[in-house]
Amino acid sequence: MCSDGLYYFKNKSVFEKLFLDAKHSGNTTKNEYYIAPLYNELISQGKNVFYDLIPTDKILFCGTPDEYLALLNK
């Protein structure tokens, strides 16, 4: 499964607190921060987290340089 796309938080302060808590705790993978642990924290706090499944034919992949170049050449 691929978690790709736009992410939304109720407001800026919710995201900032989650991110700063992750940063201060060193919650990284290979020295990178990922969005899923932030949402997992919201879920553990009993907050509502929603998602929508998008058909793959509606997604324009450009997460790698090769995918980006292929998208430009469409």
Rosetta blueprint (number, residue, H / E / L):
1 M L
2 C L
3 S L
4 D L
5 G L
6 L L
7 Y L
8 Y L
9 F L
10 K L
11 N L
12 K H
13 S H
14 V H
15 F H
16 E H
17 K H
18 L H
19 F H
20 L H
21 D H
22 A H
23 K H
24 H H
25 S H
26 G L
27 N L
28 T L
29 T E
30 K L
31 N L
32 E E
33 Y L
34 Y L
35 I H
36 A H
37 P H
38 L H
39 Y H
40 N H
41 E H
42 L H
43 I H
44 S H
45 Q L
46 G L
47 K L
48 N L
49 V L
50 F L
51 Y L
52 D L
53 L L
54 I L
55 P L
56 T H
57 D H
58 K H
59 I L
60 L L
61 F L
62 C L
63 G L
64 T L
65 P H
66 D H
67 E H
68 Y H
69 L H
70 A H
71 L H
72 L H
73 N L
74 K L
